[in-house]
Amino acid sequence: MSTFKQQLTRYAELAVQVGVNIQPNQYLYISASTDTIELVRLITEKAYDSGARQVFIDWADDVTARLRYDKAPADSFAEFPEWKVMEREQLAEKGAAFISIVSQSPDLLKGVESSRIGDFQKAAGQALDKYRQYVQSDKISWTVIAAPSHAWAAKVFPELPEQQQVPALWEAIFKAVRVDQQDPIQAWVNHDKNLHEKVDYLNNKRFRKLHYTAPGTDLTIELPEGHLWCGAGSINEKGHTFMANMPTEEVFTVPLKTGINGYVSSTKPLSYGGNIIDNFKITFKDGRVTAISAEQGEEVLQRLIDTDEGAKHLGEVALVPHASPISQSGLLFYNTLFDENASNHLALGSAYAFCIEGGKTMAREELEAHGLNQSITHVDFMIGSEEMAIDGIHDDGSSEAVFRNGNWAF
């Protein structure tokens, strides 16, 4: 039985070697919370062991973040520091790798005026637009991983005594990212291969549309000419592999911006902007959101959709079987990194350029001409369940099963 320190060390090695695949003399930028300092120190050590030139750390803190939202002037949320933008852009231009460690409490900003959250999200989205293009066209290596905070662990495991909550969330994270296996790196090599078998199957099919049906959902999504299904490992512009999300159980592509019609209902809560949005329904016509409703967080959802015109359209279509390990754990993580890998999901906002043939080198105008959505935001929301069916529709109108009872039908 491995000790906690041994598992945490394996996790750090996984983030460095598989997540961003650090190369000799490469810069590394880590964004993390003060709750994750032990993991950040281990990642930093493993990065230097792998030849990193320098590691830069951008620290955040939930307590001081909440203080700002409660006490700072309202108009300050429409600003984003230029020096933070320059730091990311310059490092991206130098081929740096980027690790984001998520740990925020899902309820961090509960009760905060939604206009403050919306203004910040919009300002950050606009300011980091160029950096986001590096990410969404696979020019750089990047990965998103997670580590518990006390508040997040309490949300996931409210039934446990306080002293057991963080260890329980660590155990769930280690299992989800395969750190509990004898050789985690080889386990990821095998997992990558399995996901790419699904990718290859879907790319060979060349479906024109996908039709989703489930309780509260009847949605048709048209796919653009030349769309590519992707999953698991990616390759940056220098030819180095990386794993953008750890965990990941999805295969995904881009929708045709104007080709979404019908309605879809959420099946898991969405943690967005420090708030929970739950039991919501979105209706589309010709690709654009025409109506929303939510039992919880409707005002926050409306703010998200009002971020810009692109936030009213979809940018991602992702398939995840109900039988995925995270889904079968029965845990609700209240964190998109995990919950999206337990469920079919869609994303409002920008599309990934690498999900269309030749997209990595296309200018924004070319991507738009190919039907890909552009936005300063990208937010996944979960729609899958054991009752979902998905049919792939060919150019000639014929169809075949892609999902039945929430799982792969092939």
C-alpha positions in Angstrom: 0.0 0.0 0.0 1.5 3.3 -1.1 1.8 6.1 1.4 0.1 9.5 0.7 3.5 11.1 0.0 4.3 8.3 -2.5 1.0 8.8 -4.3 1.4 12.6 -4.3 4.9 12.2 -5.8 3.5 9.9 -8.5 0.8 12.5 -9.3 3.5 15.2 -9.6 5.5 13.0 -12.0 2.4 12.3 -14.0 1.6 16.0 -14.4 5.1 16.7 -15.5 5.8 13.7 -17.7 2.4 12.9 -19.2 0.4 16.1 -18.6 2.7 18.7 -20.1 5.7 16.4 -21.0 8.3 18.9 -20.0 11.3 19.2 -22.4 14.9 20.1 -21.6 15.3 23.9 -21.2 11.5 24.6 -21.4 9.8 27.1 -19.1 6.8 26.0 -17.0 4.0 28.2 -15.7 1.8 26.9 -12.8 -1.4 28.5 -11.7 -2.5 27.2 -8.3 -4.1 27.9 -5.0 -2.4 28.2 -1.7 -4.3 25.1 -0.7 -2.1 23.1 -3.1 1.4 24.2 -2.0 2.7 20.7 -1.2 1.8 19.4 -4.7 3.1 22.5 -6.4 6.5 22.1 -4.7 6.7 18.5 -5.9 5.7 19.4 -9.4 8.4 22.1 -9.4 11.0 19.6 -8.2 10.0 17.0 -10.9 10.0 19.7 -13.6 13.5 20.7 -12.8 14.5 17.0 -12.7 13.1 16.8 -16.2 15.3 19.7 -17.4 12.9 22.7 -17.0 14.7 26.0 -17.5 12.6 27.9 -14.9 9.3 27.4 -13.1 6.9 30.3 -12.6 4.1 30.1 -10.1 0.9 32.2 -10.1 -0.6 31.8 -6.7 -4.3 32.4 -5.9 -6.1 32.2 -2.5 -9.8 31.6 -2.0 -10.1 33.8 1.1 -8.5 36.9 -0.4 -10.4 36.3 -3.7 -13.7 36.3 -1.8 -12.6 39.5 0.1 -12.1 41.2 -3.2 -15.6 40.3 -4.5 -17.2 41.5 -1.3 -15.2 44.7 -0.7 -13.5 46.0 -3.9 -15.1 48.8 -6.0 -17.7 47.4 -8.5 -16.0 49.0 -11.5 -12.7 47.3 -10.7 -14.1 43.9 -12.0 -14.1 45.3 -15.5 -10.2 45.5 -15.4 -7.6 42.8 -15.9 -3.9 43.5 -15.2 -1.9 44.0 -18.4 1.2 42.5 -16.8 -0.5 39.2 -16.2 -1.6 39.1 -19.8 2.0 39.9 -21.0 3.4 37.2 -18.7 1.3 34.4 -20.2 1.6 35.7 -23.8 5.4 36.0 -23.6 5.9 32.6 -22.0 3.5 31.0 -24.6 5.6 32.7 -27.4 8.7 31.1 -25.9 7.1 27.7 -26.0 6.4 27.4 -22.2 4.2 24.6 -20.8 1.2 25.5 -18.6 -0.2 23.6 -15.6 -3.5 24.7 -14.0 -4.3 23.1 -10.6 -8.0 23.6 -9.8 -9.1 23.4 -6.2 -11.6 26.3 -5.8 -14.7 25.8 -3.5 -17.8 25.4 -5.8 -19.6 27.9 -3.5 -16.7 30.4 -3.2 -18.7 33.3 -4.7 -22.2 32.3 -3.5 -24.2 35.4 -2.7 -21.9 37.7 -4.7 -23.6 40.1 -7.0 -23.7 38.4 -10.4 -22.6 41.5 -12.3 -19.3 41.4 -10.5 -18.7 37.8 -11.5 -19.8 38.5 -15.1 -17.7 41.6 -15.4 -14.6 39.7 -14.2 -15.2 36.7 -16.5 -15.6 39.1 -19.5 -12.6 41.2 -18.7 -10.4 38.1 -18.2 -11.7 36.5 -21.3 -11.0 39.5 -23.5 -7.6 40.1 -22.0 -6.5 36.5 -22.4 -7.9 36.0 -25.8 -4.5 35.7 -27.6 -3.2 33.2 -24.9 -6.4 31.2 -25.3 -5.8 30.9 -29.1 -2.4 29.3 -28.2 -4.2 26.8 -26.1 -7.1 26.1 -28.4 -4.9 25.5 -31.4 -2.5 23.2 -29.6 0.5 25.5 -30.1 1.6 24.9 -26.6 1.5 22.1 -24.1 -1.0 22.5 -21.2 -2.8 20.5 -18.7 -5.5 20.9 -16.0 -5.3 18.8 -12.9 -6.9 19.1 -9.4 -6.1 19.1 -5.7 -8.5 19.3 -2.8 -9.2 22.4 -0.8 -11.0 22.0 2.6 -14.1 23.8 1.2 -14.3 21.7 -2.0 -13.8 18.4 0.0 -16.6 19.4 2.4 -18.9 20.0 -0.5 -18.2 16.5 -2.1 -18.2 14.6 1.2 -20.5 16.4 3.6 -21.4 13.2 5.4 -17.8 12.5 6.5 -16.2 14.0 9.7 -14.2 17.1 8.8 -10.8 15.5 9.3 -11.7 12.7 6.7 -13.0 14.9 3.9 -9.7 16.1 2.3 -8.2 12.5 2.5 -11.3 11.1 0.9 -11.2 13.6 -2.0 -7.5 12.9 -2.5 -8.3 9.2 -2.7 -11.0 9.9 -5.3 -8.6 12.1 -7.4 -5.8 9.6 -7.3 -8.1 6.9 -8.5 -9.5 9.1 -11.3 -6.0 9.9 -12.6 -4.8 6.3 -12.2 -2.2 7.1 -9.6 -3.5 4.2 -7.6 -2.3 1.8 -10.3 1.1 0.1 -10.2 2.5 1.9 -13.2 0.4 5.1 -13.7 2.4 6.3 -16.7 1.9 3.0 -18.5 -1.8 3.1 -17.5 -2.1 6.4 -19.3 -0.4 5.1 -22.4 -3.0 2.2 -22.4 -5.9 4.6 -21.7 -4.8 6.9 -24.5 -4.8 4.0 -27.0 -8.3 2.9 -25.9 -9.7 6.4 -26.4 -8.1 6.8 -29.8 -9.8 3.6 -31.0 -13.2 5.5 -30.4 -11.7 8.6 -32.1 -10.6 6.6 -35.2 -14.0 4.9 -35.5 -15.9 8.2 -35.4 -13.5 9.9 -37.8 -14.1 7.1 -40.3 -17.8 7.4 -40.0 -17.9 11.1 -41.0 -21.4 11.7 -39.5 -23.2 14.8 -40.8 -25.3 15.2 -37.6 -25.8 13.8 -34.2 -29.3 13.4 -32.7 -29.6 13.3 -28.9 -32.7 12.0 -27.1 -33.2 11.6 -23.3 -35.7 12.9 -20.7 -35.7 16.7 -21.2 -33.5 16.5 -24.3 -34.2 16.4 -28.0 -31.3 18.0 -29.8 -29.8 17.8 -33.3 -26.2 18.9 -33.8 -24.8 19.4 -37.2 -21.0 18.8 -37.6 -18.9 20.9 -40.0 -17.2 19.6 -43.1 -13.8 18.3 -42.2 -14.5 18.0 -38.5 -12.1 15.8 -36.5 -12.9 13.8 -33.4 -10.1 14.1 -30.8 -9.4 12.5 -27.4 -6.8 12.0 -24.7 -3.3 12.9 -25.9 -2.6 15.9 -28.1 0.5 17.1 -30.0 1.8 20.7 -29.8 3.4 22.6 -32.7 6.8 21.3 -31.9 5.6 17.7 -32.2 5.6 16.9 -28.4 2.7 15.0 -26.9 0.7 16.3 -23.9 -2.5 15.4 -22.0 -4.7 18.5 -21.7 -7.0 17.2 -18.9 -6.2 14.7 -16.2 -8.5 12.9 -15.8 -10.1 12.5 -19.2 -12.6 10.0 -20.5 -14.0 12.0 -23.4 -13.8 12.0 -27.2 -14.9 15.4 -28.7 -15.3 17.5 -31.7 -16.7 20.8 -32.9 -20.3 21.5 -33.9 -21.3 23.7 -36.9 -22.0 27.0 -35.2 -25.4 27.5 -37.0 -26.4 23.8 -37.0 -27.9 23.2 -33.5 -31.6 22.8 -33.1 -33.8 21.6 -30.2 -33.4 21.6 -26.5 -31.1 20.0 -23.9 -31.3 19.5 -20.2 -28.5 19.3 -17.7 -27.9 16.1 -15.7 -25.3 17.4 -13.2 -24.8 20.7 -11.5 -22.4 23.2 -13.2 -19.9 25.0 -11.0 -19.2 28.3 -12.7 -17.9 31.6 -11.4 -17.9 30.4 -7.8 -21.6 29.5 -8.0 -23.7 26.4 -8.7 -26.1 26.3 -11.7 -28.4 23.3 -11.5 -31.4 21.6 -13.2 -31.2 23.9 -16.3 -32.6 23.6 -19.8 -31.3 25.4 -22.9 -33.1 25.7 -26.2 -31.4 26.4 -29.6 -32.5 27.5 -33.0 -30.1 27.6 -35.9 -27.2 27.3 -33.4 -28.2 30.2 -31.2 -29.6 30.0 -27.6 -33.2 31.2 -27.7 -34.3 30.3 -24.2 -32.9 29.2 -20.8 -34.4 28.1 -17.5 -32.7 26.9 -14.3 -33.9 25.8 -10.9 -30.7 27.2 -9.3 -28.3 29.9 -10.6 -30.4 31.1 -13.6 -29.1 34.7 -13.3 -25.5 33.4 -13.3 -26.3 31.2 -16.4 -27.8 34.3 -18.1 -24.6 36.3 -17.4 -22.6 33.5 -18.9 -24.6 33.5 -22.1 -24.4 37.3 -22.2 -20.6 37.2 -22.1 -20.5 37.8 -25.9 -22.3 36.6 -29.0 -20.2 33.5 -29.1 -21.3 32.4 -25.7 -24.8 32.0 -27.2 -23.5 29.2 -29.4 -21.8 25.8 -28.8 -18.1 25.2 -29.3 -17.7 21.6 -28.3 -19.5 18.2 -28.5 -18.1 15.5 -26.2 -19.0 11.9 -25.7 -18.4 10.1 -22.4 -20.0 6.7 -21.6 -22.1 6.4 -18.5 -19.9 3.4 -17.6 -16.8 5.6 -17.3 -14.9 5.1 -14.0 -15.8 8.6 -12.7 -19.5 8.0 -13.4 -19.4 4.6 -11.8 -17.8 6.1 -8.6 -21.2 7.6 -7.9 -19.5 10.8 -6.7 -20.6 14.3 -7.7 -17.4 16.4 -7.7 -19.0 19.8 -8.3 -16.0 20.4 -10.5 -16.2 20.3 -14.3 -12.8 18.7 -14.7 -14.3 15.6 -13.1 -18.0 15.8 -13.7 -17.5 16.3 -17.5 -15.6 13.0 -17.5 -18.6 11.2 -16.1 -21.1 12.4 -18.6 -21.7 13.4 -22.2 -21.3 17.2 -22.4 -21.5 20.3 -24.5 -19.7 23.6 -24.2 -20.9 27.1 -24.7 -18.3 29.4 -26.3 -15.2 28.9 -28.4 -14.3 25.9 -30.5 -11.0 24.1 -30.6 -9.2 24.9 -33.8 -7.5 21.5 -33.8 -10.9 19.8 -34.2 -11.1 20.6 -37.9 -8.7 19.5 -40.7 -6.0 22.1 -41.0 -7.4 24.2 -38.2 -4.2 24.5 -36.2 -2.8 26.9 -38.8 -6.0 28.7 -39.7 -6.6 32.3 -38.9 -9.7 33.2 -36.8 -11.5 34.3 -40.0 -10.8 31.0 -41.7 -12.1 29.1 -38.7 -15.3 31.1 -38.7 -15.7 30.5 -42.4 -15.5 26.7 -41.7 -18.4 27.1 -39.1 -16.4 27.1 -35.9 -17.6 29.3 -33.1 -15.5 32.1 -31.6 -15.9 33.5 -28.1 -13.9 34.7 -25.1 -15.3 31.9 -23.0 -15.6 28.1 -23.1 -17.8 26.5 -20.4 -18.7 22.8 -20.4 -22.0 21.5 -19.1 -23.1 18.0 -18.5 -26.1 16.4 -20.3 -25.5 12.6 -20.3 -27.3 9.9 -18.4 -28.0 6.2 -18.6 -31.2 7.1 -20.4 -29.5 8.9 -23.3 -29.5 7.7 -26.9 -27.4 9.3 -29.7 -27.7 8.6 -33.4 -25.2 9.5 -36.0 -26.9 10.7 -39.2 -25.1 10.4 -42.6 -25.3 12.7 -45.6 -27.9 10.5 -47.2 -30.2 10.7 -44.1 -29.4 7.1 -42.9 -28.6 6.7 -39.3 -26.9 4.4 -36.9 -26.6 4.0 -33.1 -23.7 5.8 -31.4 -25.0 5.6 -27.8 -27.7 3.5 -26.3 -28.6 3.6 -22.6 -25.9 6.1 -22.0 -23.0 4.0 -23.3 -21.2 3.3 -26.6 -23.3 1.3 -29.0 -20.3 0.1 -31.0 
